[in-house]
């Protein structure tokens, strides 16, 4: 299988037309006519991920986050005075690795809609983007939760996503309807309110956005952008295998723990 064949299969599954207009998805670097030897799958494109992929014999890297949204002015060796995306693309070309990213087109897939609620022991009834059209692909998930409190939900999130959530709102509030979205909440707080959500789980959201929602009775649980989307890596790996690449030739590379927290004298 050639890189262009793998790319076509993945884009047939996650069409370019479903990506945001501002997004950069598909092939960012590499030769479409190269034969695929092994495929690495990760959340992010970094120099470290590329070097690990190369060490594991991979000549294709599939990620959720694009190596860039807007291309840098030049692609140069990694250096503190240049963007990390510049150095990453330079490294990929030097190592002979093709980079393919599936971002907001993956976010709108039925697989992503189902994945995050499943980790919490629940099922999505629709997307958050199109709450009244359950068969329509869309961003986020709207979930009918088994009755629980916000504190119960936060504990479940901590276990399911292996993270330390930041929670806005009364821990004793009951959650019946949950909105969950990987990555940034953006402007979806309004949709969550309109859909009758009692709580929102997402990767990140602005201070004033969370403050406003909490004061309006909508609790917000922040997982961390990366923690909320690491489950998508498994979806990508499965999609690569279903495109015809043998599972033994697909390597998953972890990009977790890129940052740390400091709480009560302890680093975690």
Helices and strands as residue ranges (DSSP letters): H 3-13, G 16-18, E 26-29, E 39-42, H 47-55, E 60-63, H 84-95, E 98-101, H 104-107, H 110-119, E 124-126, E 141-149, H 150-161, E 166-168, E 174-184, H 189-194, E 199-204, H 207-215, E 219-222, H 225-229, H 231-242, G 247-249, E 250-252, E 262-263, E 266-267
